[in-house]
Amino acid sequence: MSTTQPLVLAAELAIAWGDIQRFHSDLPNLAAPESLIGESSSACGTELGFERLLHEAAHGLAAARGIRDTSRAGRYHNRRFLALADELGLDHNADPHPSSGFSLVTMRPETRERYAETIDRLQRALGDHAAATSGVVDRSRTFRGPATRHGSSGGGVRVKAVCGCGRNVRVVPSVLSQAPIVCGNCGETFQIAEPRARR
């Protein structure tokens, strides 16, 4: 596998995020696009793609505006999340899910049209990434936990990973085992933080 492939995809994710910011100026910068690579979320209910990026942008707007858009450790997406998703051109066409609320949002046709070039570019990058990383991990000989057996894409418990300059991300350990996640600030890879010894 090319070690540059995750960096290329992270760059494309950052560019796509910038395209969203052109229409939503209060959306903060995407701090670590590389942390999205290889991670899917049962709370978001969707694989990595532009629709998922818009979902994350709704959370970004919530953070920028001081809005509490989720509960239950981030799993339940409330009506405030839904209002932000609506601003970004996303719909939720059903009643809220009992455990994840309004998390399963989809792009409206006019949103897809607005971002058509961005979507195409990101899909090509995702396709290239998938082709470059396919076959690296023998999935028949790996165990991802009970989430896999039940059709959820949650993937497991997130742990703290740190880089050389002290930034940190929360990540599922299996994501780090797939490919390095590189800090855009110091250029070092994120490593799982050693637990502090109890006194």
N, CA, C and O of each residue as an XYZ file, in Angstrom:
796
protein
N       0.838     -1.198      0.000
C       0.000      0.000      0.000
C       0.872      1.246      0.000
O       1.886      1.291      0.697
N       0.500      2.230     -0.752
C       1.243      3.487     -0.775
C       0.998      4.256      0.513
O      -0.145      4.445      0.927
N       2.085      4.699      1.145
C       1.920      5.480      2.383
C       1.412      6.879      2.088
O       0.963      7.581      2.994
N       1.478      7.292      0.818
C       0.981      8.627      0.478
C      -0.520      8.623      0.246
O      -1.139      9.687      0.255
N      -1.123      7.462      0.038
C      -2.543      7.406     -0.299
C      -3.441      8.027      0.766
O      -4.322      8.811      0.413
N      -3.262      7.712      2.076
C      -4.101      8.385      3.073
C      -3.918      9.903      3.074
O      -4.864     10.644      3.340
N      -2.691     10.368      2.773
C      -2.446     11.811      2.729
C      -3.190     12.457      1.574
O      -3.727     13.556      1.712
N      -3.224     11.770      0.422
C      -3.935     12.293     -0.742
C      -5.420     12.392     -0.435
O      -6.050     13.410     -0.721
N      -5.979     11.338      0.147
C      -7.400     11.359      0.482
C      -7.695     12.420      1.535
O      -8.712     13.107      1.443
N      -6.833     12.568      2.529
C      -7.027     13.603      3.551
C      -7.038     14.987      2.915
O      -7.833     15.846      3.297
N      -6.153     15.199      1.940
C      -6.113     16.490      1.239
C      -7.415     16.726      0.475
O      -7.946     17.837      0.482
N      -7.931     15.687     -0.184
C      -9.194     15.824     -0.921
C     -10.360     16.102      0.024
O     -11.258     16.878     -0.303
N     -10.343     15.467      1.193
C     -11.387     15.730      2.190
C     -11.330     17.186      2.643
O     -12.365     17.832      2.803
N     -10.119     17.699      2.848
C      -9.956     19.094      3.273
C     -10.445     20.051      2.188
O     -11.065     21.070      2.493
N     -10.170     19.729      0.923
C     -10.635     20.574     -0.188
C     -12.159     20.568     -0.252
O     -12.787     21.612     -0.428
N     -12.750     19.373     -0.108
C     -14.213     19.266     -0.139
C     -14.837     20.052      1.011
O     -15.864     20.709      0.841
N     -14.202     19.977      2.188
C     -14.678     20.744      3.349
C     -14.622     22.247      3.046
O     -15.532     22.999      3.396
N     -13.550     22.662      2.396
C     -13.429     24.068      2.005
C     -14.537     24.495      1.056
O     -15.009     25.630      1.115
N     -14.955     23.581      0.177
C     -16.067     23.885     -0.731
C     -17.357     24.104      0.060
O     -18.158     24.969     -0.292
N     -17.561     23.337      1.113
C     -18.745     23.539      1.969
C     -18.645     24.890      2.676
O     -19.643     25.598      2.810
N     -17.445     25.245      3.128
C     -17.249     26.514      3.831
C     -17.570     27.720      2.949
O     -17.941     28.775      3.464
N     -17.436     27.584      1.645
C     -17.764     28.703      0.747
C     -19.231     29.108      0.877
O     -19.577     30.272      0.676
N     -20.090     28.149      1.211
C     -21.518     28.429      1.361
C     -21.929     28.621      2.817
O     -23.029     29.094      3.100
N     -21.039     28.252      3.743
C     -21.345     28.333      5.180
C     -20.113     28.894      5.890
O     -19.285     28.149      6.415
N     -20.015     30.199      5.893
C     -18.777     30.862      6.327
C     -18.461     30.670      7.808
O     -17.308     30.836      8.207
N     -19.452     30.325      8.635
C     -19.150     30.122     10.055
C     -18.742     28.683     10.368
O     -18.529     28.340     11.531
N     -18.633     27.842      9.345
C     -18.176     26.469      9.559
C     -16.679     26.487      9.865
O     -15.896     26.999      9.065
N     -16.270     25.935     11.011
C     -14.839     25.946     11.346
C     -14.040     25.029     10.419
O     -14.608     24.197      9.712
N     -12.727     25.191     10.433
C     -11.858     24.334      9.632
C     -11.926     22.903     10.134
O     -12.173     22.663     11.316
N     -11.706     21.955      9.234
C     -11.659     20.535      9.584
C     -10.277     20.251     10.134
O      -9.300     20.242      9.386
N     -10.185     20.018     11.442
C      -8.892     19.925     12.117
C      -8.075     18.728     11.667
O      -6.866     18.855     11.473
N      -8.702     17.565     11.495
C      -7.944     16.351     11.184
C      -8.712     15.497     10.184
O      -9.320     14.498     10.568
N      -8.694     15.877      8.896
C      -9.449     15.091      7.910
C      -8.991     13.645      7.852
O      -9.769     12.750      7.523
N      -7.703     13.418      8.178
C      -7.188     12.052      8.129
C      -7.862     11.138      9.150
O      -7.854      9.918      8.990
N      -8.447     11.727     10.204
C      -9.095     10.891     11.217
C     -10.390     10.267     10.699
O     -10.891      9.310     11.290
N     -10.938     10.797      9.600
C     -12.153     10.229      9.026
C     -11.867      9.016      8.156
O     -12.770      8.228      7.877
N     -10.617      8.858      7.723
C     -10.283      7.785      6.780
C     -10.340      6.444      7.492
O      -9.736      6.265      8.549
N     -11.054      5.523      6.916
C     -11.154      4.187      7.482
C     -12.130      4.080      8.626
O     -12.375      2.980      9.124
N     -12.698      5.196      9.060
C     -13.631      5.184     10.192
C     -15.035      5.369      9.654
O     -15.310      6.318      8.919
N     -15.912      4.468     10.022
C     -17.325      4.687      9.758
C     -18.025      4.720     11.099
O     -17.539      4.155     12.078
N     -19.134      5.362     11.140
C     -19.791      5.568     12.431
C     -21.234      5.123     12.383
O     -21.994      5.537     11.508
N     -21.609      4.276     13.330
C     -23.002      3.863     13.393
C     -23.900      5.039     13.765
O     -25.077      5.066     13.406
N     -23.339      6.012     14.488
C     -24.130      7.193     14.843
C     -24.445      8.017     13.602
O     -25.535      8.574     13.471
N     -23.468      8.090     12.686
C     -23.692      8.831     11.443
C     -24.451      7.980     10.442
O     -25.166      8.504      9.588
N     -24.295      6.670     10.545
C     -25.054      5.760      9.713
C     -24.656      5.759      8.253
O     -25.445      5.338      7.408
N     -23.472      6.210      7.932
C     -23.086      6.275      6.527
C     -21.584      6.140      6.380
O     -20.826      6.515      7.274
N     -21.155      5.597      5.236
C     -19.736      5.468      4.951
C     -19.166      6.832      4.587
O     -19.899      7.790      4.343
N     -17.841      6.891      4.557
C     -17.180      8.138      4.206
C     -17.510      8.513      2.771
O     -17.392      7.694      1.860
N     -17.917      9.733      2.584
C     -18.281     10.273      1.285
C     -18.740     11.699      1.506
O     -18.674     12.201      2.628
N     -19.204     12.360      0.459
C     -19.579     13.762      0.609
C     -20.796     13.934      1.513
O     -20.874     14.900      2.272
N     -21.740     13.006      1.437
C     -22.909     13.080      2.313
C     -22.483     13.004      3.777
O     -23.012     13.722      4.625
N     -21.526     12.128      4.060
C     -20.993     12.014      5.424
C     -20.281     13.309      5.827
O     -20.371     13.741      6.976
N     -19.574     13.921      4.877
C     -18.877     15.169      5.171
C     -19.877     16.272      5.528
O     -19.632     17.065      6.437
N     -21.002     16.320      4.812
C     -22.045     17.290      5.156
C     -22.612     17.011      6.546
O     -22.894     17.942      7.301
N     -22.778     15.741      6.882
C     -23.240     15.363      8.221
C     -22.269     15.905      9.272
O     -22.684     16.505     10.263
N     -20.962     15.686      9.042
C     -19.950     16.183      9.978
C     -19.964     17.709     10.026
O     -19.720     18.300     11.077
N     -20.249     18.348      8.887
C     -20.322     19.812      8.847
C     -21.455     20.326      9.729
O     -21.326     21.384     10.345
N     -22.566     19.588      9.798
C     -23.657     19.984     10.701
C     -23.165     19.997     12.139
O     -23.497     20.902     12.905
N     -22.368     18.988     12.509
C     -21.779     18.983     13.851
C     -20.802     20.149     14.016
O     -20.712     20.741     15.091
N     -20.075     20.474     12.952
C     -19.143     21.606     12.995
C     -19.860     22.922     13.235
O     -19.402     23.750     14.023
N     -20.992     23.117     12.553
C     -21.785     24.327     12.780
C     -22.310     24.368     14.214
O     -22.334     25.423     14.848
N     -22.730     23.209     14.715
C     -23.219     23.145     16.106
C     -22.119     23.573     17.065
O     -22.369     24.338     17.997
N     -20.908     23.087     16.843
C     -19.788     23.446     17.724
C     -19.493     24.939     17.634
O     -19.265     25.589     18.654
N     -19.498     25.482     16.426
C     -19.195     26.907     16.231
C     -20.247     27.800     16.885
O     -19.928     28.887     17.366
N     -21.481     27.352     16.903
C     -22.578     28.155     17.433
C     -22.946     27.809     18.873
O     -23.869     28.397     19.436
N     -22.231     26.862     19.469
C     -22.517     26.480     20.846
C     -23.843     25.766     21.014
O     -24.515     25.922     22.034
N     -24.220     24.986     20.019
C     -25.490     24.261     20.045
C     -25.231     22.808     20.420
O     -24.340     22.166     19.864
N     -26.001     22.297     21.353
C     -25.883     20.884     21.720
C     -26.791     20.082     20.791
O     -28.009     20.060     20.966
N     -26.191     19.428     19.808
C     -26.967     18.753     18.759
C     -27.091     17.250     18.951
O     -27.796     16.584     18.193
N     -26.410     16.706     19.962
C     -26.506     15.269     20.238
C     -26.583     15.031     21.741
O     -26.290     15.914     22.547
N     -26.980     13.827     22.087
C     -26.949     13.364     23.476
C     -26.589     11.880     23.444
O     -26.308     11.324     22.383
N     -26.601     11.251     24.611
C     -26.254      9.828     24.724
C     -24.870      9.548     24.125
O     -24.706      8.674     23.274
N     -23.897     10.307     24.589
C     -22.497     10.165     24.159
C     -22.342     10.377     22.656
O     -21.515      9.727     22.016
N     -23.138     11.287     22.093
C     -23.020     11.628     20.679
C     -23.790     10.731     19.739
O     -23.745     10.924     18.524
N     -24.501      9.746     20.281
C     -25.219      8.822     19.407
C     -26.576      9.384     18.959
O     -26.957      9.214     17.801
N     -27.303     10.045     19.856
C     -28.642     10.516     19.523
C     -28.567     11.917     18.929
O     -28.106     12.851     19.585
N     -29.019     12.060     17.690
C     -29.011     13.338     16.969
C     -30.398     13.971     17.108
O     -31.398     13.430     16.636
N     -30.428     15.127     17.766
C     -31.716     15.735     18.098
C     -32.223     16.677     16.989
O     -31.626     16.766     15.916
N     -33.326     17.369     17.270
C     -33.927     18.258     16.261
C     -33.040     19.470     15.955
O     -33.136     20.046     14.871
N     -32.182     19.860     16.900
C     -31.252     20.953     16.606
C     -30.242     20.496     15.546
O     -29.874     21.271     14.663
N     -29.796     19.243     15.635
C     -28.944     18.687     14.581
C     -29.691     18.697     13.254
O     -29.130     19.065     12.222
N     -30.955     18.294     13.283
C     -31.750     18.225     12.059
C     -31.878     19.600     11.401
O     -31.824     19.711     10.176
N     -32.047     20.649     12.215
C     -32.144     22.007     11.667
C     -30.828     22.416     10.991
O     -30.844     23.048      9.935
N     -29.698     22.058     11.596
C     -28.397     22.367     10.992
C     -28.188     21.554      9.721
O     -27.666     22.068      8.732
N     -28.591     20.296      9.743
C     -28.487     19.456      8.550
C     -29.316     20.049      7.416
O     -28.901     20.028      6.257
N     -30.484     20.574      7.756
C     -31.340     21.215      6.755
C     -30.628     22.407      6.109
O     -30.716     22.597      4.896
N     -29.928     23.204      6.909
C     -29.156     24.335      6.365
C     -28.129     23.878      5.332
O     -27.841     24.581      4.363
N     -27.586     22.687      5.561
C     -26.547     22.157      4.685
C     -27.107     21.378      3.503
O     -26.345     20.835      2.702
N     -28.424     21.317      3.387
C     -29.030     20.641      2.250
C     -29.270     19.165      2.451
O     -29.276     18.389      1.496
N     -29.473     18.774      3.715
C     -29.726     17.376      4.045
C     -31.148     17.214      4.566
O     -31.687     18.117      5.206
N     -31.751     16.065      4.292
C     -33.102     15.754      4.742
C     -33.106     14.498      5.594
O     -32.208     13.660      5.502
N     -34.141     14.382      6.431
C     -34.407     13.151      7.179
C     -35.877     12.851      6.927
O     -36.763     13.557      7.410
N     -36.119     11.792      6.163
C     -37.469     11.548      5.672
C     -38.301     10.583      6.499
O     -39.282     10.031      5.999
N     -37.932     10.371      7.742
C     -38.682      9.428      8.571
C     -38.728      9.933     10.005
O     -38.132     10.955     10.344
N     -39.447      9.195     10.834
C     -39.462      9.506     12.258
C     -38.073      9.248     12.835
O     -37.300      8.476     12.268
N     -37.751      9.887     13.958
C     -36.427      9.657     14.544
C     -36.229      8.205     14.962
O     -37.164      7.550     15.422
N     -35.020      7.714     14.800
C     -34.660      6.371     15.240
C     -34.585      6.379     16.763
O     -34.121      7.367     17.333
N     -35.023      5.321     17.447
C     -35.028      5.318     18.917
C     -33.656      5.556     19.542
O     -33.574      6.187     20.596
N     -32.576      5.073     18.927
C     -31.264      5.235     19.550
C     -30.385      6.279     18.891
O     -29.507      6.837     19.550
N     -30.595      6.570     17.585
C     -29.716      7.539     16.918
C     -30.430      8.808     16.482
O     -29.797      9.714     15.939
N     -31.745      8.892     16.711
C     -32.482     10.110     16.399
C     -32.517     10.399     14.914
O     -32.914      9.553     14.113
N     -32.089     11.622     14.546
C     -32.148     12.072     13.166
C     -30.795     11.954     12.460
O     -30.462     12.790     11.620
N     -30.019     10.927     12.793
C     -28.662     10.821     12.249
C     -28.627     10.434     10.782
O     -27.693     10.806     10.071
N     -29.620      9.699     10.314
C     -29.582      9.198      8.938
C     -30.151     10.227      7.975
O     -31.309     10.151      7.563
N     -29.308     11.191      7.626
C     -29.717     12.256      6.720
C     -29.188     11.974      5.314
O     -28.160     11.319      5.140
N     -29.905     12.478      4.327
C     -29.519     12.270      2.932
C     -29.507     13.600      2.187
O     -30.204     14.545      2.556
N     -28.707     13.652      1.139
C     -28.602     14.868      0.340
C     -29.850     15.092     -0.495
O     -30.390     14.159     -1.091
N     -30.306     16.346     -0.532
C     -31.377     16.717     -1.436
C     -30.812     16.813     -2.861
O     -29.613     17.035     -3.028
N     -31.657     16.650     -3.887
C     -31.161     16.735     -5.270
C     -30.447     18.049     -5.581
O     -29.437     18.059     -6.284
N     -30.972     19.149     -5.061
C     -30.323     20.447     -5.347
C     -28.968     20.559     -4.655
O     -28.078     21.251     -5.150
N     -28.803     19.890     -3.522
C     -27.505     19.873     -2.840
C     -26.509     19.078     -3.669
O     -25.365     19.497     -3.850
N     -26.946     17.936     -4.168
C     -26.096     17.101     -5.025
C     -25.669     17.876     -6.274
O     -24.530     17.766     -6.727
N     -26.594     18.654     -6.814
C     -26.282     19.452     -8.004
C     -25.287     20.576     -7.671
O     -24.358     20.833     -8.436
N     -25.489     21.237     -6.535
C     -24.607     22.336     -6.128
C     -23.159     21.874     -6.003
O     -22.234     22.572     -6.418
N     -22.976     20.687     -5.425
C     -21.636     20.190     -5.149
C     -21.195     19.090     -6.127
O     -20.325     18.286     -5.793
N     -21.781     19.048     -7.321
C     -21.526     17.938     -8.254
C     -20.036     17.732     -8.521
O     -19.551     16.602     -8.463
N     -19.305     18.809     -8.811
C     -17.875     18.664     -9.103
C     -17.106     18.181     -7.879
O     -16.220     17.335     -7.994
N     -17.440     18.711     -6.720
C     -16.786     18.298     -5.476
C     -17.050     16.823     -5.198
O     -16.142     16.081     -4.824
N     -18.300     16.405     -5.384
C     -18.674     15.008     -5.147
C     -17.897     14.088     -6.083
O     -17.371     13.064     -5.649
N     -17.821     14.446     -7.366
C     -17.086     13.626     -8.340
C     -15.616     13.505     -7.960
O     -15.045     12.416     -8.004
N     -15.004     14.631     -7.585
C     -13.577     14.623     -7.230
C     -13.321     13.760     -5.997
O     -12.361     12.991     -5.955
N     -14.191     13.896     -4.991
C     -14.020     13.118     -3.769
C     -14.262     11.632     -4.029
O     -13.548     10.787     -3.489
N     -15.266     11.303     -4.855
C     -15.527      9.896     -5.177
C     -14.331      9.267     -5.887
O     -14.000      8.111     -5.624
N     -13.679     10.007     -6.780
C     -12.476      9.483     -7.450
C     -11.379      9.218     -6.425
O     -10.715      8.183     -6.475
N     -11.190     10.153     -5.496
C     -10.155      9.971     -4.473
C     -10.476      8.783     -3.571
O      -9.582      8.021     -3.202
N     -11.744      8.624     -3.217
C     -12.149      7.483     -2.393
C     -11.950      6.171     -3.151
O     -11.524      5.171     -2.573
N     -12.262      6.183     -4.456
C     -12.048      4.994     -5.275
C     -10.580      4.628     -5.378
O     -10.214      3.458     -5.264
N      -9.736      5.637     -5.596
C      -8.288      5.400     -5.668
C      -7.767      4.861     -4.343
O      -6.937      3.953     -4.312
N      -8.268      5.435     -3.240
C      -7.846      4.983     -1.918
C      -8.256      3.531     -1.690
O      -7.466      2.728     -1.194
N      -9.493      3.199     -2.052
C      -9.974      1.828     -1.869
C      -9.152      0.853     -2.701
O      -8.818     -0.236     -2.234
N      -8.822      1.241     -3.942
C      -8.031      0.364     -4.805
C      -6.626      0.165     -4.246
O      -6.070     -0.931     -4.315
N      -6.053      1.242     -3.688
C      -4.687      1.167     -3.161
C      -4.614      0.365     -1.866
O      -3.577     -0.218     -1.551
N      -5.706      0.336     -1.124
C      -5.668     -0.343      0.172
C      -6.335     -1.705      0.155
O      -6.263     -2.431      1.146
N      -6.983     -2.071     -0.941
C      -7.669     -3.363     -0.969
C      -6.663     -4.500     -0.945
O      -5.592     -4.426     -1.548
N      -7.033     -5.539     -0.239
C      -6.171     -6.709     -0.155
C      -5.071     -6.599      0.872
O      -4.370     -7.582      1.115
N      -4.890     -5.440      1.487
C      -3.820     -5.281      2.472
C      -4.155     -6.027      3.751
O      -3.294     -6.666      4.357
N      -5.425     -5.937      4.159
C      -5.856     -6.605      5.386
C      -6.708     -7.801      5.009
O      -7.684     -7.654      4.274
N      -6.358     -8.982      5.499
C      -7.153    -10.177      5.268
C      -8.321    -10.147      6.245
O      -8.189    -10.566      7.395
N      -9.464     -9.649      5.781
C     -10.603     -9.435      6.661
C     -11.176    -10.747      7.190
O     -11.856    -10.749      8.216
N     -10.913    -11.866      6.506
C     -11.423    -13.144      6.996
C     -10.685    -13.586      8.249
O     -11.158    -14.468      8.966
N      -9.528    -12.985      8.523
C      -8.732    -13.381      9.681
C      -8.623    -12.250     10.693
O      -7.707    -12.241     11.516
N      -9.556    -11.287     10.641
C      -9.550    -10.201     11.610
C     -10.881    -10.176     12.346
O     -11.891    -10.674     11.849
N     -10.866     -9.595     13.526
C     -12.066     -9.503     14.335
C     -12.292     -8.053     14.699
O     -11.420     -7.415     15.289
N     -13.453     -7.526     14.352
C     -13.747     -6.129     14.638
C     -14.730     -5.975     15.776
O     -15.118     -4.851     16.097
N     -15.143     -7.052     16.391
C     -16.029     -6.936     17.538
C     -17.486     -7.160     17.189
O     -17.820     -7.437     16.037
N     -18.356     -7.042     18.185
C     -19.763     -7.376     18.003
C     -20.484     -6.458     17.032
O     -21.500     -6.853     16.461
N     -19.983     -5.233     16.826
C     -20.669     -4.316     15.913
C     -20.771     -4.914     14.515
O     -21.778     -4.731     13.831
N     -19.731     -5.630     14.088
C     -19.726     -6.229     12.760
C     -20.805     -7.303     12.649
O     -21.495     -7.387     11.633
N     -20.950     -8.109     13.674
C     -21.920     -9.198     13.624
C     -23.346     -8.674     13.522
O     -24.207     -9.347     12.956
N     -23.607     -7.500     14.054
C     -24.969     -6.969     14.075
C     -25.224     -5.956     12.978
O     -26.242     -5.264     12.988
N     -24.305     -5.867     12.033
C     -24.526     -4.983     10.894
C     -24.239     -3.529     11.172
O     -24.482     -2.686     10.308
N     -23.731     -3.201     12.344
C     -23.382     -1.822     12.651
C     -21.983     -1.544     12.145
O     -21.147     -2.446     12.088
N     -21.727     -0.306     11.779
C     -20.384      0.037     11.327
C     -19.622      0.803     12.390
O     -18.668      1.512     12.072
N     -20.027      0.673     13.664
C     -19.398      1.430     14.735
C     -17.941      1.129     14.908
O     -17.151      2.046     15.129
N     -17.543     -0.147     14.814
C     -16.142     -0.513     14.766
C     -15.426     -0.615     16.085
O     -14.311     -1.136     16.100
N     -15.967     -0.164     17.189
C     -15.287     -0.354     18.456
C     -15.112      0.921     19.252
O     -15.579      1.996     18.874
N     -14.422      0.762     20.370
C     -14.207      1.862     21.302
C     -13.054      2.727     20.825
O     -12.014      2.213     20.414
N     -13.232      4.015     20.877
C     -12.182      4.943     20.467
C     -11.229      5.186     21.622
O     -11.626      5.237     22.786
N      -9.963      5.335     21.269
C      -8.931      5.645     22.254
C      -8.234      6.929     21.835
O      -8.358      7.380     20.696
N      -7.507      7.503     22.764
C      -6.781      8.740     22.487
C      -5.464      8.410     21.794
O      -4.704      7.555     22.249
N      -5.207      9.107     20.679
C      -3.925      8.986     19.980
C      -3.315     10.382     19.906
O      -4.024     11.359     19.664
N      -2.002     10.479     20.115
C      -1.320     11.776     20.142
C      -0.197     11.789     19.117
O       0.318     10.742     18.722
N       0.178     13.007     18.690
C       1.295     13.183     17.760
C       2.428     13.905     18.491
O       2.347     14.151     19.694
N       3.479     14.238     17.752
C       4.657     14.861     18.344
C       4.424     16.232     18.936
O       5.101     16.610     19.892
N       3.474     16.994     18.390
C       3.249     18.343     18.903
C       2.170     18.388     19.983
O       1.821     19.458     20.483
N       1.647     17.209     20.337
C       0.700     17.158     21.451
C      -0.765     17.187     21.065
O      -1.628     17.076     21.936
N      -1.074     17.335     19.762
C      -2.478     17.269     19.347
C      -2.973     15.856     19.574
O      -2.182     14.914     19.604
N      -4.280     15.702     19.735
C      -4.803     14.357     19.918
C      -6.092     14.168     19.149
O      -6.826     15.117     18.875
N      -6.347     12.910     18.806
C      -7.590     12.517     18.150
C      -8.119     11.289     18.878
O      -7.352     10.556     19.502
N      -9.422     11.064     18.801
C     -10.033      9.846     19.317
C     -10.234      8.940     18.110
O     -10.829      9.353     17.115
N      -9.744      7.716     18.192
C      -9.756      6.836     17.033
C      -9.933      5.384     17.464
O      -9.503      4.995     18.550
N     -10.559      4.594     16.619
C     -10.679      3.159     16.851
C      -9.310      2.548     16.529
O      -8.770      2.827     15.459
N      -8.730      1.726     17.412
C      -7.394      1.175     17.160
C      -7.253      0.472     15.817
O      -6.184      0.514     15.208
N      -8.326     -0.178     15.342
C      -8.233     -0.861     14.051
C      -8.002      0.113     12.904
O      -7.436     -0.263     11.878
N      -8.434      1.361     13.068
C      -8.196      2.372     12.039
C      -6.699      2.668     11.948
O      -6.146      2.769     10.853
N      -6.049      2.806     13.101
C      -4.608      3.057     13.101
C      -3.834      1.872     12.540
O      -2.753      2.052     11.980
N      -4.366      0.675     12.678
C      -3.652     -0.494     12.163
C      -3.730     -0.585     10.645
O      -2.913     -1.266     10.025
N      -4.707      0.096     10.036
C      -4.864      0.051      8.584
C      -3.831      0.919      7.879
O      -3.284      0.523      6.849
N      -3.564      2.088      8.423
C      -2.615      3.024      7.808
C      -2.310      4.121      8.811
O      -3.143      4.416      9.668
N      -1.117      4.741      8.724
C      -0.800      5.814      9.662
C      -1.725      7.016      9.471
O      -2.151      7.322      8.357
N      -2.020      7.680     10.571
C      -2.731      8.956     10.527
C      -1.694     10.018     10.859
O      -1.089      9.988     11.931
N      -1.491     10.946      9.949
C      -0.405     11.907     10.064
C      -0.944     13.271     10.476
O      -1.946     13.736      9.933
N      -0.287     13.905     11.423
C      -0.671     15.242     11.883
C      -0.332     16.264     10.796
O       0.787     16.287     10.283
N      -1.287     17.090     10.457
C      -1.051     18.132      9.470
C      -0.206     19.269      9.994
O       0.255     20.103      9.215
N       0.012     19.324     11.319
C       0.782     20.399     11.923
C       2.264     20.052     12.018
O       3.118     20.817     11.569
N       2.571     18.866     12.620
C       3.981     18.515     12.831
C       4.484     17.430     11.887
O       5.688     17.187     11.813
N       3.577     16.776     11.164
C       3.976     15.753     10.211
C       4.263     14.394     10.817
O       4.628     13.469     10.092
N       4.107     14.243     12.140
C       4.342     12.948     12.780
C       3.047     12.154     12.832
O       1.951     12.713     12.776
N       3.196     10.836     12.940
C       2.010      9.993     13.003
C       1.421      9.993     14.405
O       2.133     10.123     15.401
N       0.100      9.844     14.455
C      -0.579      9.724     15.743
C      -0.348      8.313     16.295
O      -0.445      7.327     15.566
N      -0.045      8.235     17.578
C       0.180      6.965     18.258
C      -0.772      6.890     19.450
O      -1.094      7.906     20.066
N      -1.215      5.681     19.764
C      -2.104      5.505     20.916
C      -1.366      5.918     22.175
O      -0.251      5.468     22.436
N      -2.004      6.778     22.949
C      -1.378      7.303     24.163
C      -1.254      6.203     25.202
O      -2.164      5.393     25.380
N      -0.128      6.184     25.879
C       0.079      5.220     26.970
C      -0.787      5.639     28.157
O      -0.795      6.813     28.528
N      -1.518      4.693     28.759
C      -2.329      5.050     29.931
C      -1.435      5.477     31.095
O      -0.356      4.923     31.308
N      -1.901      6.457     31.828
C      -1.137      6.921     32.996
C      -1.208      5.905     34.114
O      -2.259      5.317     34.371
N      -0.089      5.703     34.773
C      -0.072      4.766     35.906
C      -0.809      5.370     37.077
O      -0.667      6.558     37.366
N      -1.601      4.548     37.753
C      -2.319      5.052     38.952
C      -1.373      5.127     40.122
O      -0.487      4.288     40.283
N      -1.575      6.149     40.941
C      -0.703      6.314     42.120
C      -1.356      5.722     43.325
O      -0.787      5.758     44.416
